[in-house]
Amino acid sequence: HRDLHSFPTRRSSDLIFGPGDPYCVPTIHRCIAKGETPFIIGDAVNLYDFSYITNVADAHVLAVRNLLGPKTAAGEAFFITNGEPVPFRDFCLAVWANFGHVPKYQVRIPVAVAWIVGLVAEWVTWLFGGQSTLSRGSVQDYTQTAYADIRKAKDILKYSARVGLDEGVKMSCNVGAVSFAQRRCADKAPGFAPPAGPRSQGQVDLCGHVFRPQTRSRCCCSVVS
């Protein structure tokens, strides 16, 4: 249609998070099982912008309203984030804390050393297959500064993040905990003993399974009231 106006928004899909997101929170969560949470590459003060998924959706709705109205957003590009840049390490710590994990110690690795180890890991995986957590790309991702100025979106679209970073992390991890527990439960062999603690008829495990003593059902997940 000749009267159709459009606008592009800019955000990194890797840094969009929310309940059920397949990359951001799950990737950070996997560091717990791998024992990688104590390791810090560089000075860990590089700032990152993250975007809670409903805030990104809100920005698109605001843009559509603008295009149907004053059209001041037509042809403009906007950065959409939560507008709360934080050190990448701090975001990871917040995610881990919501899963009940706090690193017991810290090991600082110089960027140059991590880059060399990443290069070696790339060659090893290329020769023998498999997948390595550390690579030159992951070192760059971990240590780079990546945040944007969203004042233009605020001025023209009247955008503001309705869900703050702390609230968004908490909601994402609450849903993630159930999802990860369901996955662990499905992977466990039948008869895997549940954690110690009283369980009563009708209580629901974290994975969503109902405990029924008469069937002697067993689940690997913790119990929630």
SEGU-480316 format. One record per residue: residue number from 1; x, y, z of N, C-alpha, C, O, CB in turn. Coordinates in steps of 0.05 Angstrom, whole numbers, plus 32768, in hexadecimal, padded with zeros to 4 digits. Glycine has a CB too. Layout:
BEGIN
PT num n_east n_north n_up ca_east ca_north ca_up c_east c_north c_up o_east o_north o_up cb_east cb_north cb_up
PT NUM      X       Y    Z       X        Y     Z      X       Y    Z      X       Y    Z       X        Y     Z
...
END
This chain:
BEGIN
PT num n_east n_north n_up ca_east ca_north ca_up c_east c_north c_up o_east o_north o_up cb_east cb_north cb_up
PT   1   8011    7FE8 8000    8000     8000  8000   8012    8019 8000   8025    801A 800F    7FED     8000  8019
PT   2   800C    802C 7FEF    801E     8043  7FEC   801F    8055 8005   8032    8064 8008    8015     8053  7FD4
PT   3   800B    8053 8016    800A     8064  802E   8016    8056 8046   8015    8061 805C    7FEE     806D  8034
PT   4   8020    803D 8042    802A     802E  8059   8045    8039 8061   8057    803B 8051    802C     8010  8051
PT   5   8047    803E 807B    8060     8048  8086   806C    8031 8097   805E    801F 80A0    805C     8061  8098
PT   6   8086    8032 809A    8093     801D  80AA   80AA    8029 80BA   80B2    8040 80B6    809E     8007  8097
PT   7   80B4    8019 80CD    80CA     8021  80DE   80D9    8009 80E6   80CD    7FF3 80EA    80C0     8031  80F7
PT   8   80F3    800A 80E9    8103     7FF4  80F3   8109    7FF8 8111   810E    800E 811A    811C     7FF0  80E4
PT   9   8109    7FE2 8120    8112     7FE3  813C   812C    7FD3 813D   8130    7FC0 812E    80FD     7FD8  8150
PT  10   813D    7FDA 814F    8157     7FCD  8152   8159    7FC1 816E   8156    7FD0 8182    816F     7FE0  814C
PT  11   815E    7FA8 8170    8164     7F9B  8189   8171    7F80 8184   816D    7F75 816E    814A     7F97  819A
PT  12   8180    7F76 8196    818D     7F5C  8193   817B    7F46 819D   8173    7F46 81B4    81A9     7F5B  81A1
PT  13   8175    7F33 818C    8163     7F1D  8194   8170    7F0C 81AA   8162    7EFF 81BA    815C     7F0B  817C
PT  14   818B    7F0C 81AB    8199     7EFD  81C0   8194    7F09 81DB   8195    7EFB 81EF    81B7     7EFC  81BA
PT  15   818E    7F23 81DC    818C     7F31  81F5   816F    7F37 81FC   8169    7F46 820E    819C     7F4A  81F5
PT  16   815C    7F2C 81ED    8140     7F2E  81F4   813A    7F16 8205   8140    7EFF 81FE    812D     7F2E  81DA
PT  17   812E    7F1B 821C    8129     7F05  822F   810D    7F07 8239   8100    7F1C 8237    813D     7F04  8246
PT  18   8103    7EF1 8244    80E8     7EF0  824F   80E1    7ED3 8255   80F0    7EC1 824F    80D4     7EFD  823C
PT  19   80C9    7ECE 8260    80C1     7EB3  8265   80C1    7EA2 824C   80B4    7EA8 8238    80A5     7EB3  8272
PT  20   80D0    7E8C 824D    80D0     7E7A  8236   80E5    7E81 8221   80E6    7E74 820C    80B6     7E78  8229
PT  21   80F5    7E95 8225    8109     7E9D  8210   811C    7E86 820D   8125    7E79 8220    8118     7EB7  8218
PT  22   8124    7E80 81F4    8134     7E68  81EF   8152    7E6C 81F1   8161    7E59 81EF    812D     7E5D  81D3
PT  23   815B    7E85 81F4    8178     7E89  81F3   8183    7E97 820B   8195    7E8C 8219    817E     7E9A  81DA
PT  24   817A    7EAF 8212    8188     7EC0  8225   8189    7EB3 8241   819F    7EAC 824A    817A     7EDB  8228
PT  25   8173    7EAF 824E    8173     7EA3  8269   817C    7E86 8269   818C    7E7F 827A    8157     7EA5  8275
PT  26   8173    7E75 8256    817D     7E5A  8256   819C    7E58 8253   81A8    7E47 8260    8170     7E4A  8240
PT  27   81A8    7E69 8242    81C4     7E68  823F   81D3    7E6F 8258   81E7    7E62 8260    81CD     7E7B  8228
PT  28   81CA    7E84 8266    81D6     7E8C  827F   81D1    7E77 8294   81E3    7E71 82A5    81CB     7EA7  8288
PT  29   81BA    7E6B 8295    81B3     7E56  82A9   81C5    7E3E 82A5   81CD    7E32 82B9    8196     7E4E  82A6
PT  30   81CC    7E37 828D    81DD     7E1F  8288   81F8    7E22 8294   8206    7E0D 8299    81DF     7E19  826A
PT  31   8201    7E3A 8299    821C     7E3E  82A5   821D    7E32 82C1   8233    7E2B 82CA    8222     7E5C  82A6
PT  32   8206    7E30 82CE    8206     7E25  82EA   820F    7E07 82E9   8221    7DFF 82F7    81EA     7E27  82F6
PT  33   8202    7DF8 82D8    8208     7DDB  82D6   8224    7DD7 82CB   8231    7DC3 82D2    81F4     7DCE  82C4
PT  34   822E    7DE9 82BB    8249     7DE5  82AF   825F    7DEE 82C2   8276    7DEB 82BD    824B     7DF5  8295
PT  35   8257    7DFA 82D9    826B     7E04  82EC   827A    7E1C 82E2   8291    7E20 82EA    827E     7DEE  82F2
PT  36   826E    7E2C 82D1    827C     7E43  82C5   8277    7E5E 82D3   8283    7E72 82CC    8274     7E45  82A8
PT  37   8264    7E5E 82E6    825C     7E78  82F2   8272    7E87 8301   8271    7E9F 8302    8246     7E73  8305
PT  38   8287    7E7A 830C    829C     7E89  831A   82AF    7E99 8307   82BD    7EAB 8311    82AC     7E77  832B
PT  39   82AF    7E92 82EE    82C4     7E9D  82DC   82BB    7EB8 82D0   82A5    7EBB 82C6    82CA     7E89  82C6
PT  40   82CD    7ECB 82D3    82C8     7EE7  82C9   82DD    7EED 82B4   82F5    7EEC 82BA    82C8     7EFB  82E0
PT  41   82D5    7EF5 829D    82E7     7EFC  8287   82E9    7F1B 8287   82D5    7F29 8284    82DE     7EF1  826C
PT  42   8301    7F25 8289    8305     7F42  8289   82FD    7F4F 82A3   82FD    7F42 82B8    82F5     7F4E  8272
PT  43   82F6    7F69 82A2    82F0     7F77  82BB   82D2    7F76 82C2   82CB    7F7F 82D8    82F8     7F94  82B8
PT  44   82C1    7F6B 82B0    82A5     7F66  82B6   8295    7F80 82BC   8282    7F7F 82CB    82A2     7F53  82CE
PT  45   829E    7F96 82B1    828E     7FAF  82B4   8281    7FB8 829A   8275    7FCE 829A    82A1     7FC5  82C0
PT  46   8284    7FA9 8285    8279     7FB1  826B   825A    7FB0 826D   824E    7F9C 8276    8283     7F9E  8255
PT  47   824E    7FC5 8263    8231     7FC8  8265   8222    7FBB 824E   822B    7FBC 8237    8229     7FE5  8267
PT  48   820B    7FAE 8255    81FA     7FA1  8241   81DE    7FAC 8244   81D5    7FB2 825B    81FB     7F82  8244
PT  49   81CF    7FAD 822F    81B3     7FB3  822F   81A3    7F99 822A   81AA    7F8A 8219    81AB     7FC9  821B
PT  50   818E    7F95 823A    817D     7F7E  8236   8160    7F88 8232   8159    7F9F 823A    817E     7F6B  824F
PT  51   8150    7F78 8225    8134     7F80  821E   8121    7F6B 8227   8122    7F54 821D    8132     7F86  8200
PT  52   810F    7F72 8239    80FA     7F5F  8241   80E6    7F5E 822A   80DF    7F72 821E    80EC     7F67  825C
PT  53   80DC    7F46 8224    80CD     7F41  820B   80B4    7F52 8209   80AE    7F5C 81F3    80C6     7F24  820A
PT  54   80A5    7F56 821F    808D     7F66  821D   8092    7F83 8218   8082    7F91 820D    807C     7F62  8236
PT  55   80AA    7F8D 8221    80B1     7FA8  821B   80B6    7FAC 81FD   80AF    7FC0 81F1    80CA     7FB0  822B
PT  56   80C3    7F98 81F1    80C7     7F99  81D4   80AC    7F99 81C5   80A8    7FA7 81B1    80D8     7F81  81CA
PT  57   8099    7F88 81CE    807F     7F87  81C2   8071    7FA2 81C5   8064    7FAC 81B3    806E     7F71  81CF
PT  58   8073    7FAF 81DD    8067     7FC9  81E2   8072    7FDE 81CE   8062    7FEE 81C4    806D     7FD2  81FE
PT  59   808C    7FDD 81C8    8098     7FF0  81B6   808B    7FED 819A   8087    8001 818C    80B6     7FEC  81B4
PT  60   8086    7FD4 8191    807A     7FD0  8177   805D    7FDB 8177   8054    7FE6 8163    807A     7FB3  8170
PT  61   804F    7FD7 818C    8034     7FE1  818E   8034    8000 818D   8023    800C 817F    8025     7FD7  81A8
PT  62   8046    800C 819B    8048     8029  819B   804F    8034 817F   8045    8048 8177    805D     8032  81AF
PT  63   8060    8025 8171    8068     802D  8156   8050    802C 8143   804C    803E 8133    807F     801C  814C
PT  64   8041    8016 8145    8029     8014  8134   8015    802A 813A   800A    8036 8127    801B     7FF9  8139
PT  65   8011    8031 8153    7FFF     8047  815A   8009    8061 814E   7FF9    8071 8145    7FFC     8049  8178
PT  66   8023    8065 814F    802F     807D  8143   802B    807E 8125   8024    8093 811A    804D     807F  814A
PT  67   802E    8068 8118    802B     8067  80FB   800E    806B 80F2   8008    8074 80DC    8036     804D  80F0
PT  68   7FFC    8064 8104    7FDF     8068  80FF   7FD7    8084 8107   7FC0    808D 8100    7FCF     8054  810D
PT  69   7FE8    8093 8114    7FE2     80AE  811D   7FF4    80C2 8111   7FF2    80C8 80F9    7FE4     80AF  813B
PT  70   8006    80CE 8121    8016     80E4  8117   802C    80DC 8103   8036    80ED 80F4    8024     80F1  812E
PT  71   8032    80C2 8102    8046     80B7  80EF   8062    80C3 80F2   8072    80C3 80DF    803D     80BC  80D3
PT  72   8069    80CD 810A    8084     80D7  810F   8099    80C1 8110   80B1    80C7 810F    8084     80E8  8128
PT  73   8090    80A8 8113    80A3     8092  8114   80A8    8086 80F8   80BA    8075 80F6    8098     807C  8126
PT  74   809A    808F 80E4    809D     8084  80C9   80BA    8087 80BF   80C5    809D 80BF    808A     8091  80B6
PT  75   80C6    8071 80B7    80E1     8072  80AC   80F7    8075 80C0   810E    8076 80B8    80E2     8088  8099
PT  76   80F0    8076 80DA    8104     8079  80EF   810D    805E 80FA   80FE    804B 80FA    80F9     808B  8105
PT  77   8126    805D 8103    8130     8045  8111   8132    804A 812F   8139    8060 8137    814C     803D  8105
PT  78   812B    8036 813E    812A     8039  815B   8139    8022 8169   8137    800B 8161    810D     803B  8166
PT  79   8148    8029 817D    8153     8014  818F   813F    800F 81A5   8135    8022 81B2    816F     801D  819A
PT  80   8139    7FF6 81AA    8126     7FEF  81BF   8134    7FDC 81D3   813C    7FC6 81CC    810D     7FE1  81B3
PT  81   8137    7FE5 81EB    8142     7FD5  8201   8133    7FDC 821A   8121    7FEC 821A    8161     7FD9  8204
PT  82   813C    7FD0 8230    8130     7FD7  824A   813B    7FF2 8254   8130    7FFE 8267    8136     7FC2  825F
PT  83   8150    7FFC 8248    815B     8015  8250   8169    8014 826B   816B    8028 8279    8146     802A  8251
PT  84   8172    7FFC 8273    817F     7FF9  828D   819A    7FEA 8288   819D    7FD3 8291    816D     7FE9  82A1
PT  85   81AD    7FF6 827B    81C6     7FE8  8276   81D4    7FE0 8290   81D7    7FF0 82A2    81D9     7FF9  8265
PT  86   81DC    7FC7 8291    81EA     7FBC  82A9   8202    7FAC 82A0   8203    7FA3 828A    81D6     7FAB  82BB
PT  87   8216    7FA9 82B2    822C     7F97  82AB   8221    7F7B 82A4   8210    7F70 82B2    8241     7F95  82C2
PT  88   822B    7F6F 828F    8222     7F55  8287   8224    7F40 829D   8212    7F2F 82A1    8231     7F4B  826E
PT  89   823A    7F42 82AC    823E     7F30  82C3   8228    7F33 82D8   821E    7F1F 82E3    825A     7F35  82D0
PT  90   821F    7F4B 82DD    820A     7F50  82F1   81F0    7F43 82E8   81E1    7F39 82F8    8206     7F6E  82F5
PT  91   81EA    7F45 82CE    81D1     7F38  82C4   81D3    7F1A 82C8   81BF    7F0D 82D1    81CD     7F3E  82A6
PT  92   81EA    7F0E 82C2    81ED     7EF1  82C7   81EA    7EEA 82E4   81DD    7ED6 82EA    8209     7EE8  82BD
PT  93   81F5    7EFA 82F6    81F3     7EF5  8312   81D6    7EF6 831B   81CD    7EE6 832C    8204     7F09  8322
PT  94   81C7    7F09 8310    81AA     7F0B  8317   819B    7EF3 830E   818A    7EE9 831D    819E     7F25  830A
PT  95   81A1    7EE9 82F6    8193     7ED0  82ED   819A    7EB9 82FE   8188    7EAA 8307    819B     7ECA  82CF
PT  96   81B4    7EB5 8304    81BC     7E9F  8315   81B0    7EA1 8331   81A7    7E8C 833C    81DB     7E9E  8317
PT  97   81AE    7EB9 833C    81A3     7EBC  8357   8185    7EB4 8357   817C    7EA9 836B    81A6     7ED9  8360
PT  98   8177    7EB9 8341    815B     7EB2  8340   8157    7E93 833E   8141    7E89 8343    814D     7EBF  8328
PT  99   816C    7E85 8337    816C     7E68  8338   8179    7E5D 8351   817E    7E45 8353    817A     7E5D  831E
PT 100   817E    7E6F 8364    818A     7E66  837D   81A7    7E61 837D   81B2    7E53 838E    817C     7E4F  8387
PT 101   81B5    7E6C 8369    81D2     7E66  8367   81E2    7E80 836A   81DC    7E94 835D    81D8     7E59  834C
PT 102   81F6    7E7F 837B    8209     7E95  837E   8225    7E89 837C   822C    7E76 838B    8205     7EA4  8399
PT 103   8236    7E92 8369    8251     7E88  8367   8260    7E89 8381   8260    7E9E 838F    8261     7E96  8351
PT 104   826D    7E73 8389    827B     7E73  83A3   8296    7E81 83A2   82A0    7E88 83B7    827F     7E56  83AC
PT 105   82A1    7E85 838B    82BA     7E92  8388   82BB    7E9F 836C   82AA    7E99 835B    82D2     7E7F  838D
PT 106   82CF    7EAF 8367    82D2     7EBB  834D   82EF    7EB7 8342   8302    7EB8 8351    82CC     7ED9  834E
PT 107   82F0    7EB2 8328    830A     7EAF  831B   830B    7EC3 8303   82FB    7EC0 82F0    830F     7E91  8311
PT 108   831D    7ED6 8304    831F     7EE9  82EF   8333    7EE0 82D9   8349    7ED8 82DF    8327     7F05  82FA
PT 109   832A    7EE1 82C0    833A     7ED9  82AA   833F    7EF1 8297   832B    7EFD 828E    832C     7EC1  829A
PT 110   8358    7EF8 8292    835D     7F0E  8280   8351    7F09 8264   8351    7EF2 825B    837C     7F13  827D
PT 111   8348    7F1D 8257    833B     7F1A  823D   834E    7F0C 8229   8346    7EFB 821A    8333     7F36  8232
PT 112   8368    7F14 8229    837B     7F08  8216   837E    7EEA 821A   837F    7EDB 8207    8396     7F16  8218
PT 113   837E    7EE2 8233    8380     7EC5  8239   8367    7EB7 8230   8369    7EA1 8224    8385     7EC1  8257
PT 114   8350    7EC2 8236    8337     7EB6  822E   8335    7EB4 8210   832A    7EA0 8205    831F     7EC6  8239
PT 115   833F    7EC8 8202    833E     7EC8  81E4   834F    7EB1 81D9   8346    7EA3 81C7    8347     7EE3  81D9
PT 116   8366    7EAD 81E5    8378     7E97  81DC   836C    7E7C 81E1   836C    7E6A 81D0    8394     7E99  81E9
PT 117   8361    7E79 81F9    8353     7E60  8200   833C    7E5B 81EE   8337    7E44 81E6    834A     7E60  821E
PT 118   832D    7E70 81E8    8316     7E6E  81D5   831F    7E65 81BA   8311    7E55 81AD    8307     7E88  81D3
PT 119   8336    7E6F 81B0    8340     7E67  8196   8348    7E4A 8196   8342    7E3B 8183    8358     7E79  818E
PT 120   8355    7E41 81AB    835C     7E25  81AE   8344    7E13 81AF   8343    7DFE 81A2    836E     7E20  81C7
PT 121   832F    7E1C 81BE    8316     7E0C  81C0   8309    7E0A 81A5   82FD    7DF5 819F    8303     7E1A  81D4
PT 122   830A    7E1F 8195    82FE     7E1E  817A   830C    7E09 8169   82FF    7DFA 815A    8300     7E3A  816C
PT 123   8327    7E08 816A    8335     7DF4  815B   8330    7DD8 8164   832D    7DC6 8154    8353     7DFA  815C
PT 124   832E    7DD4 817E    8328     7DBA  8189   830D    7DB0 8180   830A    7D99 8178    832A     7DBA  81A8
PT 125   82F9    7DC1 8182    82DE     7DB9  8179   82DC    7DB5 815B   82CD    7DA4 8152    82C9     7DCE  8182
PT 126   82EC    7DC4 814C    82ED     7DC0  812F   82F9    7DA5 8128   82F1    7D98 8115    82FC     7DD7  8121
PT 127   830E    7D9D 8137    831C     7D84  8131   830C    7D6C 813B   830B    7D57 812D    8338     7D85  813E
PT 128   8301    7D6E 8153    82F5     7D56  8160   82D7    7D58 8162   82CA    7D45 816B    8301     7D52  817B
PT 129   82CB    7D6E 815B    82AE     7D71  815D   82A6    7D7A 8179   82B7    7D7F 818A    82A0     7D57  8156
PT 130   828D    7D7B 817D    8283     7D84  8197   827E    7DA2 8198   827E    7DAF 8183    8296     7D7D  81AD
PT 131   8279    7DAC 81B0    8272     7DC8  81B3   8280    7DD3 81CB   8280    7DC7 81E0    8254     7DCC  81B5
PT 132   828D    7DEA 81C7    829B     7DF7  81DD   828D    7E10 81E6   8282    7E1F 81D6    82B8     7DFE  81D4
PT 133   828C    7E14 8201    8280     7E2D  820B   8290    7E45 8204   8285    7E5A 81FE    827C     7E2B  822A
PT 134   82AA    7E42 8206    82BC     7E59  8202   82C6    7E5A 81E5   82CE    7E46 81D9    82D4     7E58  8214
PT 135   82C4    7E71 81D9    82CF     7E76  81BE   82D6    7E94 81BD   82D0    7EA3 81CF    82B9     7E6F  81A8
PT 136   82E3    7E9C 81A7    82EA     7EB8  81A4   82D1    7EC9 81A3   82D0    7EDF 81AD    82FB     7EBC  818B
PT 137   82BC    7EBE 8197    82A3     7ECD  8195   8296    7ED0 81B0   828C    7EE6 81B6    8290     7EBE  8183
PT 138   8296    7EBB 81C1    828A     7EBD  81DB   829A    7ED0 81ED   828E    7EDF 81FE    8288     7EA2  81E8
PT 139   82B4    7ED1 81EA    82C4     7EE4  81F9   82BD    7F01 81F1   82BA    7F12 8202    82E3     7EDF  81F4
PT 140   82BA    7F05 81D7    82B2     7F20  81CE   8297    7F27 81D8   8292    7F3E 81E1    82B3     7F21  81AF
PT 141   8284    7F15 81D7    8269     7F1A  81E1   8269    7F21 81FF   825A    7F33 8207    8256     7F02  81DC
PT 142   8279    7F13 820E    8279     7F16  822B   8286    7F30 8233   827F    7F3B 8248    8288     7EFF  8238
PT 143   8299    7F3A 8224    82A9     7F51  822C   82A2    7F6B 821D   82AB    7F80 8226    82C6     7F4C  8228
PT 144   8291    7F6A 8208    828B     7F82  81FA   8276    7F93 8208   8268    7F89 821A    8281     7F7B  81DE
PT 145   8276    7FAD 8201    8261     7FBF  820C   824B    7FC1 81F7   8250    7FC6 81DF    826D     7FDB  8212
PT 146   8232    7FBC 81FF    821C     7FBB  81EC   8203    7FC7 81F8   81F2    7FB8 8202    8218     7F9E  81E2
PT 147   8200    7FE1 81F6    81E7     7FED  81FE   81E1    8004 81EB   81F2    800E 81DE    81E8     7FF7  821C
PT 148   81C8    800C 81EB    81BE     8020  81D7   81B0    8037 81E4   81A6    8035 81FA    81AC     8012  81C3
PT 149   81AF    804D 81D5    81A0     8065  81DE   8183    8062 81D4   817E    8062 81BC    81AE     807F  81D3
PT 150   8170    8061 81E7    8154     805D  81DF   8144    8077 81E2   812C    8077 81E2    8147     8047  81F0
PT 151   8152    808E 81E4    8143     80A7  81E7   8131    80AE 81D0   811C    80BA 81D3    8157     80BE  81EB
PT 152   8139    80A5 81B8    8129     80AB  81A0   810E    809C 81A2   80F9    80A7 819C    8138     80A2  8187
PT 153   810F    8083 81AB    80F6     8073  81AF   80E5    8080 81C5   80CC    8080 81C2    80FD     8056  81B6
PT 154   80F1    808A 81D9    80E2     8098  81EF   80D5    80B1 81E5   80BE    80B7 81EB    80F4     809E  8206
PT 155   80E4    80C1 81D5    80D9     80DA  81CB   80C3    80D7 81B6   80AF    80E5 81B8    80F0     80EB  81C0
PT 156   80C7    80C6 81A3    80B5     80C4  818D   809E    80B0 8192   8087    80B5 818E    80C3     80BC  8173
PT 157   80A6    8098 819D    8092     8083  81A2   8085    8085 81BE   8071    8078 81C4    809E     8068  819E
PT 158   8092    8096 81CE    808A     8097  81EB   808D    807C 81F8   807D    8074 8209    806C     80A1  81ED
PT 159   80A3    806F 81F0    80A9     8054  81FB   80B5    8056 8217   80C6    8067 821C    80BB     8045  81E8
PT 160   80AE    8043 8228    80BB     803F  8241   80B8    8022 8248   80A4    8015 8242    80B0     8052  8258
PT 161   80CC    8017 8256    80CB     7FFB  825D   80B8    7FF7 8275   80BE    8000 828B    80E8     7FF0  8264
PT 162   80A2    7FE9 8270    808F     7FE5  8286   8098    7FCF 8299   8091    7FD0 82B1    8074     7FDD  827A
PT 163   80A8    7FBC 828F    80B3     7FA7  82A1   80D0    7FAC 82A5   80E0    7FAC 8292    80AE     7F8B  8294
PT 164   80D8    7FB1 82BD    80F4     7FB7  82C4   8105    7F9E 82C2   80FB    7F88 82C0    80F6     7FC3  82DF
PT 165   811F    7FA3 82C2    8132     7F8D  82BF   8130    7F78 82D5   812F    7F60 82D0    814F     7F98  82BD
PT 166   812F    7F81 82EE    812E     7F6F  8304   8115    7F5E 8304   8115    7F46 8308    8130     7F7E  831F
PT 167   80FE    7F6B 82FE    80E5     7F5D  82FD   80E4    7F49 82E6   80DB    7F33 82E8    80CD     7F71  82FA
PT 168   80EF    7F52 82CF    80F0     7F41  82B8   8101    7F28 82BC   80F9    7F12 82B4    80FA     7F50  82A0
PT 169   8118    7F2B 82C9    8129     7F14  82CF   811B    7F01 82E2   811C    7EE9 82DD    8144     7F1E  82DC
PT 170   810E    7F0B 82F6    8100     7EFA  8309   80EA    7EEA 82FB   80E8    7ED2 8300    80F4     7F0B  8320
PT 171   80D9    7EF7 82EA    80C4     7EE9  82DD   80CF    7ED4 82C9   80C4    7EBE 82C7    80B1     7EFD  82CE
PT 172   80E4    7EDB 82BB    80F0     7EC9  82A8   80FB    7EB0 82B6   80F8    7E9A 82AC    8106     7ED7  8298
PT 173   8108    7EB4 82CC    8114     7E9E  82DB   80FF    7E8C 82E8   8103    7E74 82EA    8128     7EA8  82F0
PT 174   80E9    7E98 82F1    80D4     7E88  82FD   80C9    7E75 82E9   80C4    7E5D 82EF    80BD     7E9B  8308
PT 175   80C4    7E7E 82D1    80BA     7E6D  82BC   80CF    7E59 82B3   80CA    7E42 82AE    80AF     7E7D  82A4
PT 176   80E8    7E63 82B1    80FE     7E52  82A9   8103    7E3B 82BC   810A    7E25 82B4    8117     7E63  82A7
PT 177   80FF    7E40 82D6    8104     7E2B  82EA   80F1    7E14 82E6   80F9    7DFD 82E8    8100     7E36  8306
PT 178   80D8    7E1A 82DF    80C4     7E05  82D9   80CC    7DF6 82C0   80CB    7DDD 82BF    80A8     7E10  82D7
PT 179   80D3    7E05 82AC    80DB     7DF8  8292   80F3    7DE7 8295   80F3    7DD0 828A    80E0     7E0E  827D
PT 180   8108    7DF0 82A3    8120     7DE0  82A6   811A    7DC8 82B7   8125    7DB2 82B2    8136     7DF1  82B3
PT 181   8109    7DCB 82CB    8102     7DB4  82DC   80F3    7D9F 82CD   80F8    7D87 82D0    80F1     7DBD  82F4
PT 182   80E1    7DA7 82BB    80D3     7D94  82AB   80E6    7D85 8299   80E3    7D6D 8294    80BD     7DA2  829A
PT 183   80F9    7D93 828E    810D     7D86  827C   811E    7D72 828C   8123    7D5C 8282    811F     7D9B  826F
PT 184   8127    7D79 82A4    8136     7D67  82B4   8126    7D4E 82BB   8130    7D38 82BB    8141     7D74  82CE
PT 185   810D    7D53 82C2    80FC     7D3D  82CA   80F8    7D29 82B3   80F8    7D11 82B7    80E0     7D47  82D4
PT 186   80F4    7D34 829B    80F0     7D23  8284   8109    7D12 827D   8108    7CFC 8273    80E8     7D33  826B
PT 187   8121    7D1E 8285    813A     7D10  827E   8142    7CFB 8293   8152    7CEA 828E    8150     7D25  827C
PT 188   8136    7CFD 82AB    813E     7CEA  82C0   8131    7CCF 82BC   811C    7CCD 82B0    8136     7CF5  82DB
PT 189   813F    7CBB 82C5    8135     7CA0  82C3   811E    7C9C 82D6   811D    7CA9 82EB    814B     7C8B  82C8
PT 190   810A    7C8B 82D0    80F4     7C86  82E3   80FF    7C7C 82FD   8112    7C6C 82FF    80E1     7C71  82D7
PT 191   80F3    7C85 8313    80FB     7C7D  832D   8110    7C8F 833A   8119    7C8A 8350    8106     7C62  832C
PT 192   8117    7CA5 832C    812A     7CB8  8338   811E    7CC3 8351   8107    7CCD 8351    8131     7CCE  8324
PT 193   812C    7CC2 8367    8121     7CCA  8381   811F    7CE9 8383   8132    7CF7 837B    8133     7CC0  8398
PT 194   8109    7CF3 838D    8106     7D10  8391   8116    7D19 83A8   8120    7D09 83B8    80E9     7D17  8395
PT 195   811B    7D33 83AA    812A     7D3E  83C1   811B    7D39 83DB   8103    7D36 83DC    812F     7D5B  83BE
PT 196   812A    7D38 83F1    811E     7D32  840B   810B    7D48 8413   810F    7D60 840B    8133     7D2F  8420
PT 197   80F7    7D41 8422    80E4     7D55  842B   80C8    7D4A 842A   80C2    7D38 841A    80E6     7D6F  841A
PT 198   80B6    7D54 843B    809B     7D4A  843C   808C    7D50 8423   808D    7D67 8418    808C     7D55  8454
PT 199   807D    7D3D 8418    806C     7D41  8401   8051    7D35 8407   804F    7D1F 8413    8079     7D33  83E7
PT 200   803D    7D43 8400    8022     7D3A  8407   8011    7D37 83ED   8018    7D41 83D8    8014     7D4D  841A
PT 201   7FFB    7D29 83F0    7FE9     7D24  83DA   7FE1    7D3F 83CD   7FD9    7D52 83DB    7FD0     7D15  83E4
PT 202   7FE3    7D40 83B3    7FDA     7D57  83A4   7FEF    7D6D 83A1   7FEA    7D80 8392    7FC3     7D63  83B1
PT 203   8006    7D6B 83AF    801A     7D7F  83AA   8025    7D7D 838E   8026    7D67 8382    8031     7D7D  83BF
PT 204   802D    7D94 8383    8037     7D94  8367   8055    7D9A 8367   805E    7DAD 8373    8028     7DA9  8357
PT 205   8063    7D89 8359    8080     7D8D  8356   8085    7DA5 8344   8073    7DAE 8336    808D     7D74  834B
PT 206   809D    7DAF 8346    80A5     7DC6  8336   80A1    7DC1 8318   809B    7DD3 8309    80C1     7DCE  833B
PT 207   80A3    7DA8 8310    80A0     7DA1  82F4   8083    7D9F 82EC   807D    7D9A 82D4    80AF     7D88  82EE
PT 208   8070    7DA1 82FF    8054     7DA0  82F9   8048    7D85 82FE   8030    7D81 82F9    8050     7DA7  82DD
PT 209   8057    7D71 8307    804D     7D57  830D   8040    7D56 8328   804B    7D5F 833B    8063     7D42  830B
PT 210   8028    7D4A 8329    801A     7D48  8343   8024    7D2F 8351   8026    7D19 8346    7FFB     7D46  833E
PT 211   802A    7D32 836B    8034     7D1C  837B   801D    7D0C 8386   800B    7D17 8394    8046     7D27  8393
PT 212   801C    7CF3 8380    8007     7CE1  838A   8014    7CC9 8398   801F    7CB7 838B    7FF4     7CD7  8372
PT 213   8013    7CC8 83B3    8021     7CB3  83C2   8018    7C97 83B9   8029    7C85 83BA    801C     7CB7  83DF
PT 214   7FFF    7C94 83B2    7FF5     7C79  83AC   8002    7C6D 8393   8003    7C55 8390    7FD7     7C79  83A9
PT 215   800C    7C7F 8382    8019     7C75  8369   8037    7C74 836C   8046    7C6B 835B    8012     7C86  8351
PT 216   8041    7C7E 8384    805E     7C80  8389   806C    7C8F 8373   8083    7C88 836C    8069     7C64  838C
PT 217   805F    7CA4 8369    806C     7CB3  8354   8084    7CC2 835F   8084    7CCC 8375    8058     7CC8  8347
PT 218   8099    7CC3 834F    80B1     7CD0  8357   80B9    7CE5 8342   80B5    7CE1 832A    80C8     7CBB  835B
PT 219   80C4    7CFA 834C    80CC     7D0F  833A   80E6    7D1C 8343   80EC    7D1C 835B    80B5     7D25  8338
PT 220   80F6    7D26 8331    8110     7D31  8338   810E    7D4E 833F   8122    7D5A 8346    8123     7D2E  8321
PT 221   80F6    7D59 833F    80F4     7D76  8343   80EB    7D7D 835F   80DE    7D6C 836C    80E0     7D82  832F
PT 222   80F2    7D94 8368    80EA     7D9D  8383   80CC    7DA3 8384   80BF    7DA7 836F    80FA     7DB5  838C
PT 223   80C1    7DA3 839C    80A5     7DA6  83A0   809E    7DC3 83A5   80AC    7DD1 83B4    809B     7D95  83B7
PT 224   8088    7DCD 839A    807E     7DE7  83A0   8062    7DE4 83AB   8054    7DD2 83A3    807E     7DFA  8387
PT 225   805B    7DF5 83BD    8040     7DF2  83CA   802B    7DFB 83B7   8013    7DFB 83BE    803F     7E02  83E4
END
